[in-house]
């Protein structure tokens, strides 16, 4: 069962791509529905919209990601929780707190 701030791999449509990509769970809804925010490691980071996950941050290792990335701020997806594939990790500590503040 997934929980908010956990990071999974899932096949999501983001822009023209439907690749398997990491995403962070934002909310859990009835009937095993989840709201997720895709994570990207591309060079399309937009500081005014996206949340940076810097590999140099002391809590980054808990994410299970292998390089600096960012949470896309405008492309959230509601989907069936069964589509979450591999568990990678979760946002913890100061990184989780900063993310929650960013969410508002």
Backbone as CSV, one residue per row, in Angstrom:
resi,resn,N_x,N_y,N_z,CA_x,CA_y,CA_z,C_x,C_y,C_z
1,UNK,0.845,-1.182,0.000,0.000,0.000,0.000,0.885,1.237,0.000
2,UNK,0.632,2.132,-0.901,1.433,3.342,-1.003,1.021,4.349,0.068
3,UNK,1.900,5.327,0.287,1.661,6.385,1.261,2.236,7.683,0.712
4,UNK,1.685,8.835,1.143,2.245,10.104,0.693,3.745,10.192,0.968
5,UNK,4.443,10.813,0.047,5.885,11.065,0.041,6.711,9.852,-0.361
6,UNK,6.080,8.728,-0.659,6.820,7.589,-1.183,7.073,7.805,-2.668
7,UNK,8.176,7.233,-3.139,8.560,7.371,-4.541,8.523,5.989,-5.196
8,UNK,7.830,5.922,-6.323,7.667,4.684,-7.086,8.029,4.929,-8.544
9,UNK,8.235,3.850,-9.272,8.276,3.910,-10.725,6.861,3.649,-11.231
10,UNK,6.460,4.394,-12.243,5.153,4.190,-12.868,5.235,4.666,-14.314
11,UNK,4.411,4.087,-15.160,4.330,4.522,-16.552,3.326,5.665,-16.619
12,UNK,3.838,6.858,-16.861,3.011,8.072,-16.880,3.203,8.808,-18.187
13,UNK,2.154,9.462,-18.637,2.311,10.348,-19.792,2.741,11.712,-19.267
14,UNK,3.927,12.126,-19.673,4.452,13.447,-19.346,4.943,14.053,-20.645
15,UNK,4.278,15.136,-21.012,4.525,15.752,-22.309,4.321,14.671,-23.372
16,UNK,5.217,14.463,-24.337,4.920,13.432,-25.338,5.333,12.011,-24.910
17,UNK,5.962,11.865,-23.765,6.535,10.573,-23.372,5.598,9.767,-22.472
18,UNK,5.657,8.446,-22.607,4.933,7.540,-21.718,5.908,6.540,-21.103
19,UNK,7.075,7.024,-20.748,8.125,6.180,-20.191,7.813,5.788,-18.753
20,UNK,8.481,4.720,-18.309,8.480,4.369,-16.900,9.360,5.404,-16.211
21,UNK,8.808,6.089,-15.213,9.563,7.160,-14.557,9.230,7.195,-13.079
22,UNK,10.123,7.778,-12.281,9.799,7.932,-10.863,8.712,8.978,-10.667
23,UNK,7.955,8.806,-9.594,6.943,9.785,-9.210,6.792,9.735,-7.699
24,UNK,6.378,10.847,-7.136,6.160,10.922,-5.689,4.654,10.947,-5.433
25,UNK,4.218,10.137,-4.479,2.801,10.076,-4.123,2.458,11.324,-3.310
26,UNK,1.435,12.041,-3.754,0.983,13.254,-3.072,-0.220,12.989,-2.193
27,UNK,-1.124,12.110,-2.646,-2.357,11.844,-1.895,-2.899,10.471,-2.254
28,UNK,-3.626,9.902,-1.303,-4.306,8.624,-1.485,-5.809,8.903,-1.432
29,UNK,-6.559,8.345,-2.379,-8.004,8.517,-2.443,-8.693,7.162,-2.294
30,UNK,-9.995,7.158,-2.069,-10.729,5.888,-2.002,-10.589,5.096,-3.304
31,UNK,-10.879,3.812,-3.208,-10.846,2.901,-4.357,-9.441,2.783,-4.943
32,UNK,-8.428,2.883,-4.082,-7.031,2.716,-4.487,-6.599,3.693,-5.581
33,UNK,-7.100,4.918,-5.519,-6.663,5.976,-6.440,-5.570,6.773,-5.745
34,UNK,-4.592,7.233,-6.515,-3.496,8.034,-5.968,-3.269,9.251,-6.855
35,UNK,-2.776,10.303,-6.249,-2.330,11.487,-6.972,-0.821,11.493,-6.881
36,UNK,-0.150,11.535,-8.043,1.308,11.511,-8.068,1.842,12.700,-8.853
37,UNK,3.067,13.071,-8.522,3.785,14.101,-9.267,4.993,13.434,-9.921
38,UNK,5.093,13.505,-11.239,6.227,12.910,-11.923,7.542,13.572,-11.510
39,UNK,8.601,12.788,-11.588,9.958,13.262,-11.294,10.771,13.133,-12.570
40,UNK,11.575,14.125,-12.858,12.407,14.124,-14.055,13.840,14.472,-13.692
41,UNK,14.758,13.999,-14.502,16.169,14.354,-14.323,16.682,15.101,-15.550
42,UNK,15.770,15.543,-16.407,16.171,16.238,-17.632,16.632,17.660,-17.329
43,UNK,16.962,18.368,-18.370,17.427,19.755,-18.223,16.265,20.752,-18.341
44,UNK,15.029,20.289,-18.182,13.863,21.155,-18.316,13.390,21.734,-16.989
45,UNK,14.231,21.686,-15.968,13.902,22.197,-14.638,13.531,23.677,-14.706
46,UNK,12.397,24.035,-14.093,11.935,25.417,-14.037,11.786,25.803,-12.564
47,UNK,12.740,26.555,-12.011,12.749,26.857,-10.578,11.456,27.475,-10.056
48,UNK,10.744,28.221,-10.853,9.508,28.854,-10.389,8.357,27.860,-10.256
49,UNK,8.481,26.675,-10.876,7.388,25.712,-10.881,7.730,24.377,-10.235
50,UNK,8.974,23.950,-10.327,9.367,22.594,-9.957,10.139,22.559,-8.637
51,UNK,10.156,21.387,-8.000,10.863,21.214,-6.737,12.130,20.397,-6.983
52,UNK,13.265,20.968,-6.654,14.571,20.338,-6.896,14.882,19.286,-5.835
53,UNK,15.334,18.123,-6.296,15.817,17.046,-5.433,17.314,16.910,-5.708
54,UNK,18.112,17.612,-4.926,19.552,17.695,-5.160,20.265,16.510,-4.514
55,UNK,21.064,15.810,-5.303,21.789,14.635,-4.807,22.743,14.985,-3.671
56,UNK,23.104,16.253,-3.528,24.003,16.666,-2.446,23.262,16.855,-1.116
57,UNK,21.932,16.854,-1.142,21.159,17.040,0.088,21.346,15.828,0.996
58,UNK,21.525,16.025,2.308,21.757,14.903,3.228,20.635,13.856,3.245
59,UNK,19.407,14.230,2.908,18.288,13.284,2.920,18.016,12.667,1.547
60,UNK,18.815,13.022,0.535,18.556,12.548,-0.828,18.633,11.030,-0.940
61,UNK,19.551,10.398,-0.251,19.740,8.947,-0.371,18.442,8.181,-0.100
62,UNK,17.604,8.694,0.801,16.348,8.017,1.137,15.354,7.997,-0.022
63,UNK,15.552,8.850,-1.029,14.623,8.903,-2.162,14.736,7.668,-3.055
64,UNK,15.888,7.024,-3.055,16.110,5.898,-3.954,16.450,6.319,-5.368
65,UNK,16.519,7.614,-5.614,16.888,8.119,-6.935,18.393,8.037,-7.098
66,UNK,18.860,7.962,-8.339,20.305,7.813,-8.544,21.013,9.095,-8.973
67,UNK,20.255,10.174,-9.168,20.894,11.456,-9.529,19.947,12.604,-9.204
68,UNK,20.498,13.798,-9.167,19.672,14.990,-8.919,18.506,15.004,-9.899
69,UNK,17.358,15.385,-9.397,16.134,15.367,-10.194,15.244,16.508,-9.734
70,UNK,14.035,16.553,-10.271,13.067,17.533,-9.795,11.661,16.983,-9.947
71,UNK,10.788,17.419,-9.046,9.374,17.063,-9.088,8.687,18.101,-9.960
72,UNK,7.985,17.635,-10.977,7.275,18.545,-11.865,6.093,19.162,-11.140
73,UNK,6.028,20.457,-11.140,5.011,21.167,-10.384,3.671,21.305,-11.064
74,UNK,3.582,20.996,-12.346,2.317,21.249,-13.045,1.767,20.047,-13.795
75,UNK,2.307,18.880,-13.603,1.865,17.737,-14.404,1.482,16.561,-13.526
76,UNK,0.707,16.837,-12.491,0.287,15.792,-11.568,-0.739,14.890,-12.245
77,UNK,-0.757,13.641,-11.808,-1.610,12.637,-12.441,-2.377,11.877,-11.363
78,UNK,-3.689,11.763,-11.525,-4.465,10.859,-10.675,-4.586,9.542,-11.425
79,UNK,-4.322,8.435,-10.731,-4.328,7.136,-11.390,-4.648,6.033,-10.397
80,UNK,-4.848,4.853,-10.904,-5.074,3.690,-10.068,-3.767,3.322,-9.368
81,UNK,-3.827,3.116,-8.059,-2.625,2.795,-7.293,-1.940,1.515,-7.733
82,UNK,-2.664,0.617,-8.392,-2.049,-0.629,-8.868,-1.045,-0.372,-9.986
83,UNK,-1.070,0.821,-10.578,-0.103,1.159,-11.636,1.252,1.585,-11.085
84,UNK,1.343,1.768,-9.767,2.649,2.049,-9.152,3.430,0.748,-9.167
85,UNK,4.595,0.758,-9.780,5.334,-0.482,-9.959,6.366,-0.700,-8.855
86,UNK,7.576,-0.267,-9.051,8.658,-0.534,-8.094,8.803,0.599,-7.093
87,UNK,8.832,0.248,-5.814,9.085,1.222,-4.746,10.568,1.577,-4.772
88,UNK,10.870,2.868,-4.785,12.267,3.327,-4.776,12.701,3.826,-3.413
89,UNK,11.863,4.631,-2.767,12.218,5.243,-1.493,11.157,6.243,-1.105
90,UNK,11.577,7.236,-0.324,10.609,8.247,0.120,11.332,9.544,0.465
91,UNK,10.588,10.626,0.506,11.116,11.902,0.972,11.104,11.868,2.492
92,UNK,12.224,12.225,3.100,12.346,12.191,4.554,13.019,13.467,5.054
93,UNK,12.971,13.662,6.363,13.713,14.724,7.038,13.455,16.112,6.492
94,UNK,14.530,16.887,6.413,14.437,18.273,5.947,13.976,18.362,4.495
95,UNK,14.345,17.373,3.691,13.917,17.371,2.290,12.395,17.215,2.208
96,UNK,11.833,16.323,3.004,10.376,16.150,3.045,9.703,17.427,3.533
97,UNK,10.262,18.044,4.563,9.674,19.277,5.100,9.686,20.393,4.054
98,UNK,10.796,20.535,3.345,10.876,21.561,2.297,9.876,21.270,1.176
99,UNK,9.716,20.001,0.834,8.758,19.619,-0.197,7.330,19.956,0.240
100,UNK,6.977,19.631,1.464,5.638,19.926,1.968,5.374,21.438,1.995
101,UNK,6.385,22.222,2.328,6.252,23.682,2.303,6.056,24.163,0.871
102,UNK,6.783,23.550,-0.061,6.648,23.897,-1.471,5.227,23.590,-1.968
103,UNK,4.668,22.447,-1.521,3.309,22.092,-1.904,2.278,23.108,-1.422
104,UNK,2.612,23.722,-0.260,1.735,24.739,0.298,0.751,24.158,1.194
